[in-house]
Amino acid sequence: MDSKFDKHILNNDMVLIGEPMESVASVAFGFMLPCGTSTIPAGLCGAGNVIEDWIFRGANGKNSRQISDEIDSLGLHRAASLGSSHLSLGAVLEASNLDNALPIYADIIQKPNLEDDQFELAKKLAVDSVLALEDDPRQNVMLKLKENFYPDPIGRSTAGKIEEIEKLTAKKTKQIVRDNFNFSSTIFSIAGKYNFDKVVGQMECLFKTDKRPVAKPVKLQQKHNGYTHFPNEGAQVHIGLMTKTVKPDSADFYNAQVAVAILSGGMSARLFTEVREKRGLCYSIGAKYHSLKDAAGIMCYAGTTPDKAQETLDVIIAEFSRLKDGVTEEELQKAKVGLKSSLIMSSESSSSRASNIAGDFYILNRIRSLDEIKQEIEKISVCSVLRFLNENIFTDYTIVTVGPKKVKIR
């Protein structure tokens, strides 16, 4: 899994990074624009989702149908996501069509039409997406969990809030685009089959913009933490739990990853075994590592019935706490195998690699090779995991429940 990376900085300071994958016939690219939820003015949560849809509704004089036809004619599969720090826009397509795809995205990002009538349609879709969360309580509880766990503004909901979306106007949202689409702070990533020199030359021509100052780091506010319940008349209680852990730039990052895999890396992992199999407390349970640039946590979800919710939560917390008391060599090896399997699957996807190298560069200011990650996982031992767990004891849980019944925090 040897990796070679490409890097170039445009005249406007946009960073281009790439990972060639000669074994694939596809190419994936993405733009990480500094227009995430934490960068948008307070009280306008949801603006990023409106913008993501609005800019695709026509660009450089072409209407929405013409843009869609151009995208479809290239067999391009769009991808978009809104995070705390960035609005990410990208695509995966056949490598031979890359030359024609980049100008379309350059127009969408630099020259969106931003017509008022299309704005209202984009705003309605953003509101509908928030309303749809009522039918997806699992996603709803995890969004609320991250909002409560992370400090403001980095914890703001990526789905948005209806009352704040409805306050948006076309004029105000256009200003957000102008303020936040700063190409001097944008990361462009590409992975798959491509000619990097050709990509650089094309991007230099497409993005002839002036340099702009980098935005000041956001000021973090006090965390919410504690326990929050959101009443819902459904038949289940959805439990979200999160506790602080090391960030991705920590020397203990891989110890944290292995610890989470021991907790929730498969059907033989502790949470699945203790909560679901032995006690039959829930129908769904899992934990994972989650991070932003400035904070990280281990988050857990469980879906259960109201009469079993309290015991489910109690057993989850007990398993988190018990982990520091001992880890077996068998558990360690299963966790490492699972992590390496995920790594291999990721290495075969151009879209995954384009996303991963962009995230690495933003958070770490460098790109980790697949070999480096594999070697770091291999280094982890029972002793190193236990040292990490005892130096970073799981405590101060942020807990969110959605359902007809509250739980008690003991």
GUTORLO-875909 format. One line per field, with one value per residue (C-alpha): residue number from 1; residue in one letter; z, x, y. Coordinates in nm, 3 decimals. Example, Ala and Ser with C-alpha at 12.3 -4.5 7.8 and 13.67 -1.06 7.14 Angstrom:
# GUTORLO-875909
num: (1	2) $
residu: (A	S) $
z: (0.780	0.714) $
x: (1.230	1.367) $
y: (-0.450	-0.106) $
# end
This chain:
# GUTORLO-875909
num: (1	2	3	4	5	6	7	8	9	10	11	12	13	14	15	16	17	18	19	20	21	22	23	24	25	26	27	28	29	30	31	32	33	34	35	36	37	38	39	40	41	42	43	44	45	46	47	48	49	50	51	52	53	54	55	56	57	58	59	60	61	62	63	64	65	66	67	68	69	70	71	72	73	74	75	76	77	78	79	80	81	82	83	84	85	86	87	88	89	90	91	92	93	94	95	96	97	98	99	100	101	102	103	104	105	106	107	108	109	110	111	112	113	114	115	116	117	118	119	120	121	122	123	124	125	126	127	128	129	130	131	132	133	134	135	136	137	138	139	140	141	142	143	144	145	146	147	148	149	150	151	152	153	154	155	156	157	158	159	160	161	162	163	164	165	166	167	168	169	170	171	172	173	174	175	176	177	178	179	180	181	182	183	184	185	186	187	188	189	190	191	192	193	194	195	196	197	198	199	200	201	202	203	204	205	206	207	208	209	210	211	212	213	214	215	216	217	218	219	220	221	222	223	224	225	226	227	228	229	230	231	232	233	234	235	236	237	238	239	240	241	242	243	244	245	246	247	248	249	250	251	252	253	254	255	256	257	258	259	260	261	262	263	264	265	266	267	268	269	270	271	272	273	274	275	276	277	278	279	280	281	282	283	284	285	286	287	288	289	290	291	292	293	294	295	296	297	298	299	300	301	302	303	304	305	306	307	308	309	310	311	312	313	314	315	316	317	318	319	320	321	322	323	324	325	326	327	328	329	330	331	332	333	334	335	336	337	338	339	340	341	342	343	344	345	346	347	348	349	350	351	352	353	354	355	356	357	358	359	360	361	362	363	364	365	366	367	368	369	370	371	372	373	374	375	376	377	378	379	380	381	382	383	384	385	386	387	388	389	390	391	392	393	394	395	396	397	398	399	400	401	402	403	404	405	406	407	408	409	410) $
residu: (M	D	S	K	F	D	K	H	I	L	N	N	D	M	V	L	I	G	E	P	M	E	S	V	A	S	V	A	F	G	F	M	L	P	C	G	T	S	T	I	P	A	G	L	C	G	A	G	N	V	I	E	D	W	I	F	R	G	A	N	G	K	N	S	R	Q	I	S	D	E	I	D	S	L	G	L	H	R	A	A	S	L	G	S	S	H	L	S	L	G	A	V	L	E	A	S	N	L	D	N	A	L	P	I	Y	A	D	I	I	Q	K	P	N	L	E	D	D	Q	F	E	L	A	K	K	L	A	V	D	S	V	L	A	L	E	D	D	P	R	Q	N	V	M	L	K	L	K	E	N	F	Y	P	D	P	I	G	R	S	T	A	G	K	I	E	E	I	E	K	L	T	A	K	K	T	K	Q	I	V	R	D	N	F	N	F	S	S	T	I	F	S	I	A	G	K	Y	N	F	D	K	V	V	G	Q	M	E	C	L	F	K	T	D	K	R	P	V	A	K	P	V	K	L	Q	Q	K	H	N	G	Y	T	H	F	P	N	E	G	A	Q	V	H	I	G	L	M	T	K	T	V	K	P	D	S	A	D	F	Y	N	A	Q	V	A	V	A	I	L	S	G	G	M	S	A	R	L	F	T	E	V	R	E	K	R	G	L	C	Y	S	I	G	A	K	Y	H	S	L	K	D	A	A	G	I	M	C	Y	A	G	T	T	P	D	K	A	Q	E	T	L	D	V	I	I	A	E	F	S	R	L	K	D	G	V	T	E	E	E	L	Q	K	A	K	V	G	L	K	S	S	L	I	M	S	S	E	S	S	S	S	R	A	S	N	I	A	G	D	F	Y	I	L	N	R	I	R	S	L	D	E	I	K	Q	E	I	E	K	I	S	V	C	S	V	L	R	F	L	N	E	N	I	F	T	D	Y	T	I	V	T	V	G	P	K	K	V	K	I	R) $
z: (0.000	-0.082	-0.135	-0.331	-0.288	-0.507	-0.378	-0.535	-0.413	-0.666	-0.704	-0.494	-0.216	-0.285	-0.190	-0.439	-0.307	-0.480	-0.448	-0.773	-0.791	-1.109	-1.043	-1.086	-1.391	-1.191	-1.044	-0.751	-0.659	-0.393	-0.285	0.089	0.108	0.442	0.474	0.755	1.032	1.267	1.013	0.935	1.153	1.468	1.435	1.074	1.135	0.815	0.572	0.453	0.339	0.151	-0.017	-0.115	-0.310	-0.436	-0.612	-0.824	-0.949	-1.229	-1.286	-1.532	-1.707	-1.739	-1.566	-1.334	-1.614	-1.828	-1.537	-1.456	-1.819	-1.832	-1.513	-1.630	-1.972	-1.796	-1.582	-1.281	-0.935	-0.711	-0.345	-0.095	0.281	0.537	0.837	1.123	0.933	0.564	0.293	0.081	-0.282	-0.501	-0.752	-0.879	-1.250	-1.527	-1.542	-1.910	-1.829	-1.563	-1.799	-1.872	-1.512	-1.345	-1.544	-1.449	-1.080	-1.117	-1.253	-0.982	-0.707	-0.852	-1.066	-0.925	-1.056	-0.706	-0.836	-0.581	-0.703	-0.685	-0.335	-0.205	-0.345	-0.187	0.146	0.137	0.078	0.375	0.597	0.467	0.552	0.914	0.932	0.793	1.101	1.294	1.085	1.145	1.522	1.512	1.299	1.499	1.834	1.703	1.560	1.892	2.075	1.878	1.921	2.300	2.326	2.119	2.226	2.025	1.741	1.628	1.766	1.570	1.397	1.038	0.964	1.072	1.269	1.103	1.277	1.169	0.811	0.779	0.880	0.584	0.290	-0.053	0.012	0.345	0.202	-0.097	0.149	0.332	0.000	-0.075	0.274	0.306	-0.042	0.018	-0.234	-0.050	0.234	0.012	-0.017	-0.345	-0.331	-0.607	-0.605	-0.869	-1.227	-1.321	-1.455	-1.176	-1.394	-1.624	-1.327	-1.188	-1.521	-1.558	-1.201	-1.239	-1.537	-1.373	-1.040	-1.125	-0.810	-0.575	-0.243	0.056	0.427	0.623	0.865	1.234	1.437	1.593	1.967	2.148	2.398	2.700	2.633	2.713	2.844	3.095	3.001	2.761	2.676	2.370	2.406	2.118	2.112	1.924	2.054	2.112	2.318	2.120	2.336	2.235	2.460	2.407	2.611	2.547	2.403	2.226	1.901	1.572	1.620	1.950	1.987	2.135	1.835	1.731	2.088	2.097	1.766	1.890	2.220	2.033	1.809	2.119	2.244	1.914	1.629	1.539	1.664	1.918	2.053	2.409	2.358	2.113	2.334	2.673	2.583	2.296	2.305	2.677	2.805	2.498	2.593	2.251	1.882	1.770	1.935	1.825	1.915	1.707	1.727	1.607	1.574	1.461	1.437	1.788	1.980	1.967	2.139	2.148	2.066	2.119	1.997	2.125	2.023	2.274	2.426	2.707	2.973	2.889	2.834	3.186	3.204	2.852	2.948	3.275	3.103	2.829	3.085	3.282	2.970	2.892	3.250	3.260	2.953	3.150	3.382	3.121	2.750	2.615	2.336	2.141	2.163	2.056	1.749	1.639	1.674	1.469	1.196	1.172	1.146	0.878	0.683	0.680	0.565	0.273	0.162	0.181	-0.028	-0.316	-0.335	-0.510	-0.343	0.004	-0.059	-0.194	0.117	0.357	0.226	0.239	0.599	0.691	0.538	0.712	1.057	1.052	0.782	0.618	0.462	0.626	0.384	0.405	0.497	0.784	0.919	0.891	1.070	1.351	1.403	1.412	1.689	1.929	2.218	2.515	2.735	2.521	2.509	2.885	2.949	2.724	2.892	3.242	3.144	2.960	3.177	3.023	3.229	3.206	2.962	2.741	2.702	2.478	2.454	2.210	2.297	2.530	2.848	3.025	3.186	3.510	3.521	3.819) $
x: (0.000	0.281	0.153	0.284	0.125	0.111	0.093	0.083	-0.022	-0.193	-0.110	-0.417	-0.295	-0.549	-0.387	-0.405	-0.327	-0.354	-0.301	-0.255	-0.421	-0.312	-0.520	-0.850	-1.019	-1.203	-1.103	-1.257	-1.209	-1.338	-1.332	-1.322	-1.463	-1.435	-1.812	-1.895	-2.147	-1.892	-1.792	-2.144	-2.284	-2.466	-2.842	-2.829	-2.782	-2.880	-2.747	-2.478	-2.738	-2.928	-2.607	-2.505	-2.828	-2.859	-2.522	-2.608	-2.927	-2.747	-2.402	-2.226	-2.555	-2.666	-2.984	-3.030	-3.138	-2.835	-2.596	-2.764	-2.743	-2.372	-2.309	-2.515	-2.348	-2.015	-2.154	-2.053	-2.171	-2.201	-2.112	-2.166	-2.139	-2.156	-1.927	-1.825	-1.542	-1.613	-1.869	-1.729	-1.833	-1.699	-1.761	-1.640	-1.635	-1.452	-1.098	-1.120	-1.393	-1.201	-1.094	-1.458	-1.579	-1.345	-1.469	-1.829	-1.741	-1.529	-1.835	-2.065	-1.828	-1.710	-2.002	-2.329	-2.636	-2.792	-3.135	-3.399	-3.670	-3.425	-3.325	-3.677	-3.675	-3.336	-3.457	-3.769	-3.558	-3.338	-3.646	-3.784	-3.455	-3.483	-3.846	-3.743	-3.527	-3.847	-3.869	-3.502	-3.458	-3.118	-2.968	-3.161	-3.021	-2.663	-2.689	-2.822	-2.548	-2.268	-2.437	-2.438	-2.094	-1.885	-1.852	-2.022	-1.970	-1.800	-2.087	-2.363	-2.604	-2.513	-2.882	-2.978	-3.271	-3.601	-3.653	-3.307	-3.341	-3.670	-3.496	-3.260	-3.302	-3.146	-2.949	-2.812	-2.721	-2.542	-2.329	-2.242	-2.125	-1.911	-1.761	-1.694	-1.604	-1.242	-1.029	-0.712	-0.836	-0.975	-0.833	-0.875	-0.812	-0.799	-0.746	-0.750	-0.627	-0.509	-0.217	-0.126	0.070	-0.232	-0.466	-0.242	-0.233	-0.610	-0.676	-0.440	-0.648	-0.983	-0.907	-0.738	-0.849	-0.670	-0.529	-0.751	-0.670	-0.732	-1.024	-0.941	-0.990	-1.334	-1.361	-1.492	-1.771	-1.871	-1.986	-2.342	-2.261	-2.486	-2.810	-3.079	-3.404	-3.617	-3.972	-4.097	-4.408	-4.241	-4.215	-3.836	-3.589	-3.284	-2.977	-2.669	-2.365	-2.031	-1.716	-1.397	-1.088	-0.762	-0.759	-0.620	-0.285	-0.224	0.042	-0.238	-0.470	-0.427	-0.460	-0.796	-0.899	-0.813	-0.994	-1.310	-1.277	-1.257	-1.575	-1.760	-1.561	-1.789	-2.031	-1.777	-1.698	-1.794	-2.094	-2.265	-2.193	-2.281	-2.570	-2.740	-2.645	-2.623	-2.901	-3.115	-3.145	-3.144	-3.186	-2.902	-2.581	-2.245	-1.965	-1.713	-1.441	-1.547	-1.331	-1.315	-0.993	-1.022	-1.191	-1.269	-1.491	-1.604	-1.971	-2.218	-2.572	-2.829	-3.189	-3.412	-3.758	-3.870	-3.870	-3.510	-3.365	-3.231	-3.054	-2.918	-2.756	-2.622	-2.459	-2.308	-2.143	-2.027	-1.862	-1.691	-1.559	-1.461	-1.239	-0.950	-0.945	-0.815	-0.791	-0.707	-0.462	-0.746	-0.955	-0.657	-0.588	-0.954	-0.962	-0.646	-0.769	-1.092	-0.914	-0.677	-0.969	-1.138	-0.810	-0.783	-1.141	-1.079	-0.761	-0.968	-1.206	-1.093	-1.371	-1.268	-0.906	-0.985	-1.191	-0.937	-0.633	-0.821	-0.923	-0.568	-0.423	-0.671	-0.634	-0.269	-0.121	0.015	-0.116	-0.079	0.008	-0.180	0.146	0.200	-0.149	-0.103	0.232	0.091	-0.194	0.054	0.252	-0.042	-0.013	-0.225	0.009	-0.019	-0.401	-0.428	-0.186	-0.397	-0.722	-0.589	-0.444	-0.764	-1.040	-1.386	-1.592	-1.810	-2.052	-2.275	-2.602	-2.901	-3.219	-3.507	-3.825	-4.123	-3.925	-3.632	-3.342	-3.162	-2.793	-2.651) $
y: (0.000	0.237	0.589	0.885	1.222	1.531	1.887	2.232	2.576	2.801	3.169	3.252	3.014	2.740	2.410	2.122	1.774	1.440	1.069	0.874	0.530	0.363	0.051	0.235	0.387	0.652	0.984	1.167	1.532	1.763	2.127	2.199	2.551	2.739	2.770	2.529	2.576	2.735	3.001	3.121	3.403	3.295	3.262	3.138	2.765	2.586	2.846	2.605	2.352	2.622	2.736	2.382	2.341	2.699	2.720	2.414	2.585	2.764	2.915	3.144	3.225	2.861	2.751	2.456	2.220	2.306	2.250	1.918	1.808	1.888	1.692	1.394	1.386	1.321	1.038	1.241	1.131	1.434	1.443	1.721	1.746	2.022	2.005	2.227	2.395	2.337	2.290	2.006	1.968	1.692	1.419	1.084	1.003	0.824	0.961	1.059	1.313	1.505	1.786	1.866	1.833	2.082	2.387	2.305	2.301	2.614	2.796	2.659	2.769	3.101	3.217	3.082	3.261	3.285	3.380	3.479	3.238	2.947	3.057	2.999	2.647	2.574	2.711	2.494	2.182	2.270	2.305	1.975	1.803	1.917	1.803	1.463	1.406	1.332	1.013	0.930	0.943	0.774	1.050	1.307	1.195	1.184	1.535	1.664	1.472	1.638	1.976	1.929	1.772	2.012	2.376	2.647	2.733	2.408	2.200	2.371	2.135	2.055	1.997	2.347	2.483	2.560	2.894	3.010	2.882	3.067	3.393	3.366	3.601	3.577	3.896	3.775	3.434	3.586	3.779	3.457	3.308	3.613	3.615	3.243	3.121	3.217	3.027	3.124	2.900	2.624	2.272	2.087	1.713	1.454	1.080	0.809	0.821	1.170	1.373	1.614	1.859	1.884	1.933	2.210	2.390	2.372	2.486	2.783	2.894	2.828	2.999	3.327	3.500	3.734	3.621	3.684	3.691	3.374	3.400	3.423	3.103	3.079	3.143	2.837	2.888	2.681	2.324	2.217	1.865	1.688	1.514	1.638	1.463	1.537	1.401	1.189	0.971	0.686	0.330	0.344	0.539	0.645	0.698	0.899	0.915	1.089	1.138	1.332	1.164	1.255	1.449	1.310	1.486	1.305	1.035	0.822	0.854	0.489	0.365	0.544	0.385	0.037	0.097	0.195	-0.112	-0.334	-0.172	-0.178	-0.329	-0.617	-0.881	-1.011	-0.663	-0.576	-0.351	-0.585	-0.887	-0.739	-0.511	-0.689	-1.057	-1.138	-0.912	-0.847	-0.483	-0.319	-0.389	-0.163	-0.047	0.088	0.327	0.518	0.777	1.124	1.432	1.789	1.985	2.127	1.845	1.474	1.223	0.863	0.851	0.569	0.503	0.254	0.205	0.028	0.012	0.248	-0.026	-0.122	0.226	0.278	-0.058	-0.011	0.318	0.178	-0.120	0.098	0.326	0.022	-0.122	0.207	0.216	-0.154	-0.127	0.023	-0.279	-0.518	-0.597	-0.943	-1.018	-1.179	-0.861	-0.654	-0.867	-0.865	-0.488	-0.445	-0.680	-0.482	-0.150	-0.281	-0.429	-0.088	0.063	-0.178	-0.110	0.264	0.225	0.085	0.383	0.700	0.902	0.781	0.865	1.213	1.285	1.134	1.318	1.649	1.585	1.487	1.800	2.026	1.870	1.757	1.983	1.667	1.347	1.008	0.728	0.400	0.231	0.474	0.408	0.032	0.046	0.262	0.015	-0.272	-0.099	-0.097	-0.343	-0.443	-0.238	0.074	0.055	0.008	0.295	0.517	0.412	0.477	0.816	0.915	0.775	0.794	1.036	1.349	1.192	1.402	1.212	1.277	1.073	1.097	0.909	0.881	0.820	0.986	0.802	0.881	0.965	0.777) $
# end
